[in-house]
Amino acid sequence: MGFAKSRGLRSRQRRDRLRDLLRRGLLAASLLAALAPPLAAAGLQLPPIVQPPNQLHLVGKIVFAELVTPDLPAAERFYGGLFGWTFRGIDAGGTSYAEALSEGRSVGGMFQRSLPAGGHRQSAWLTYFSVRDVDAAAATSVKNGARLLFAPRSFPDRGREAVLADPEGAVFALLDSSSGDPPDYLSDPGQWIWSSLITPSPDTDVAFYQKIFGYEVFELPPEGSSRHFILASGGYARASVNSLPQSRPNAVPRWLDYVRVQDIAASAAKVAALGGRVLVPPRADGGGGRIALVADPMGAAFGLLEWPAAASGEAPK
């Protein structure tokens, strides 16, 4: 379905289809990162993202996330205390790397990268999209206005990946996973459940990501001057694209990834208690859940989403 044809949600049939895609998309989480990881480091032995391996390749799904941080032990203390994640150190060719696990299931990776003296100590999450041909997808991205930050590179157990900045500057990664992609399922608390792009030019970025991943695109009813789009593939809503809030016109375009929590007020309070910051306090979302935006002690922004299993309708914006 073309982008021009998908605007407006004019028919009841489209509204019903969008509700179903959104419901299924939030059940499809096993997601998941905007500093790029040190992909050029020699001897990296990155772990697979799926164990045991499978043959799934869900193009356009967000399948992994990696944190780049100047203080890996501090990041482990924060995320372990907040979500109960555990960590497994990986031989990364001299680079400090930890695999993060929730209830024994891999939810991401963490790189330690030292910043130049006097630099701002801020970490960031990098969001990985599934593709079948990283080189072709990277070339198409550049042709359509993206900047290539790290050229395609293969890692034996991880797969082939590349890091780019979209036309508005938001950083993202492409991954052809050697172990297949995580299947679509309802994420448990402590696991990634949704992703959202905040951008000054939603139309530009929606068209860009549709060209790269072949998304079906839905525009939700506007809220004042704010615009919201849903990107779907394979029968699932995968992510949203949203206008920068008027209150933050100079905010940096970025992908924000959300972790599912049981009690968002308690989780936000724990963020602050652990040394992080609450950027946007918990609030109700039109999709039936509650969301908040927070940052870890080193500055990496991410979202919290309290999402009841029975909820349906629109996805978080």
KAKASUL-V6251 format. One record per run of one state. SS is the DSSP state (a for helix, b for strand, c for the rest). FROM is the first residue (numbers start at 1). LEN is the number of residues. If there is no record, write none. Layout:
BEGIN
<<SS,FROM,LEN> <SS,FROM,LEN>>
END
This chain:
BEGIN
<<c,1,3> <a,4,3> <c,7,5> <a,12,15> <c,27,35> <b,62,8> <c,70,2> <a,72,12> <c,84,2> <b,86,7> <c,93,2> <b,95,8> <c,103,2> <b,105,8> <c,113,11> <b,124,7> <c,131,3> <a,134,10> <c,144,3> <b,147,9> <c,156,3> <b,159,7> <c,166,5> <b,171,7> <c,178,14> <b,192,8> <c,200,2> <a,202,12> <c,214,2> <b,216,4> <c,220,3> <b,223,1> <c,224,2> <b,226,1> <c,227,1> <b,228,6> <c,234,2> <b,236,8> <c,244,2> <a,246,3> <c,249,5> <b,254,8> <c,262,2> <a,264,10> <c,274,3> <b,277,8> <c,285,5> <b,290,6> <c,296,5> <b,301,6> <c,307,11>>
END
